[in-house]
Amino acid sequence: MSSGIIAIMIGVSTLLGALGLIALLWGVKTGQFDDENKFLNGAHFDSEEELNDAIKLEKRRKKAKEREKNYRPPD
């Protein structure tokens, strides 16, 4: 194999690796992997009422996170 082809292959593989890393970092930053307890908690709740309570609790957690994120201390 010529050295030109090997250089192109290394360049393309480096580019693809960088794109994968960027996609992973974007996913972490935007919260794509924040479903820590979603499936585990689902197994603990048997009745429909308990599932509805779990959904309400999750919504409250998201609102609290949003408030914490947008919090600005008074001047």
QUIBEL-V490649 format. One record per residue. N is the residue number from 1. PHI is phi in radians with two decimals (none if undefined). D_CENTER is the distance of its C-alpha to the mean C-alpha in Angstrom with 2 decimals. Layout:
n=N phi=PHI d_center=D_CENTER
n=N phi=PHI d_center=D_CENTER
//
This chain:
n=1 phi=none d_center=41.51
n=2 phi=-1.41 d_center=41.99
n=3 phi=-1.19 d_center=40.13
n=4 phi=-1.14 d_center=39.00
n=5 phi=-1.16 d_center=37.07
n=6 phi=-1.09 d_center=35.46
n=7 phi=-1.11 d_center=34.43
n=8 phi=-1.13 d_center=32.87
n=9 phi=-1.11 d_center=30.97
n=10 phi=-1.14 d_center=29.66
n=11 phi=-1.10 d_center=28.68
n=12 phi=-1.14 d_center=26.85
n=13 phi=-1.16 d_center=24.97
n=14 phi=-1.14 d_center=24.01
n=15 phi=-1.09 d_center=22.80
n=16 phi=-1.12 d_center=20.69
n=17 phi=-1.11 d_center=19.20
n=18 phi=-1.14 d_center=18.45
n=19 phi=-1.10 d_center=16.80
n=20 phi=-1.10 d_center=14.55
n=21 phi=-1.13 d_center=13.70
n=22 phi=-1.09 d_center=13.11
n=23 phi=-1.10 d_center=10.76
n=24 phi=-1.11 d_center=8.71
n=25 phi=-1.11 d_center=9.00
n=26 phi=-1.09 d_center=8.25
n=27 phi=-1.09 d_center=4.83
n=28 phi=-1.18 d_center=4.36
n=29 phi=-1.15 d_center=6.74
n=30 phi=-1.53 d_center=5.86
n=31 phi=1.43 d_center=3.33
n=32 phi=-1.20 d_center=2.19
n=33 phi=-1.96 d_center=2.68
n=34 phi=-1.59 d_center=4.96
n=35 phi=-1.55 d_center=7.69
n=36 phi=-1.02 d_center=9.73
n=37 phi=-1.99 d_center=13.06
n=38 phi=-0.98 d_center=12.95
n=39 phi=-1.40 d_center=15.10
n=40 phi=-1.19 d_center=17.04
n=41 phi=-1.18 d_center=18.12
n=42 phi=-1.06 d_center=19.13
n=43 phi=-1.31 d_center=21.68
n=44 phi=-1.44 d_center=23.26
n=45 phi=-1.82 d_center=24.16
n=46 phi=-1.68 d_center=27.06
n=47 phi=-1.54 d_center=28.60
n=48 phi=-1.15 d_center=27.48
n=49 phi=-1.08 d_center=28.11
n=50 phi=-1.15 d_center=25.82
n=51 phi=-1.14 d_center=22.99
n=52 phi=-1.10 d_center=23.68
n=53 phi=-1.09 d_center=23.72
n=54 phi=-1.14 d_center=20.31
n=55 phi=-1.13 d_center=18.95
n=56 phi=-1.09 d_center=20.82
n=57 phi=-1.08 d_center=19.53
n=58 phi=-1.12 d_center=15.85
n=59 phi=-1.12 d_center=16.92
n=60 phi=-1.11 d_center=18.78
n=61 phi=-1.10 d_center=15.91
n=62 phi=-1.14 d_center=13.88
n=63 phi=-1.12 d_center=17.17
n=64 phi=-1.12 d_center=17.83
n=65 phi=-1.10 d_center=14.59
n=66 phi=-1.11 d_center=15.56
n=67 phi=-1.11 d_center=19.08
n=68 phi=-1.13 d_center=18.21
n=69 phi=-1.17 d_center=16.27
n=70 phi=-1.66 d_center=19.32
n=71 phi=-1.22 d_center=21.94
n=72 phi=-2.23 d_center=24.83
n=73 phi=-1.14 d_center=27.67
n=74 phi=-1.14 d_center=31.10
n=75 phi=-1.32 d_center=33.44
//
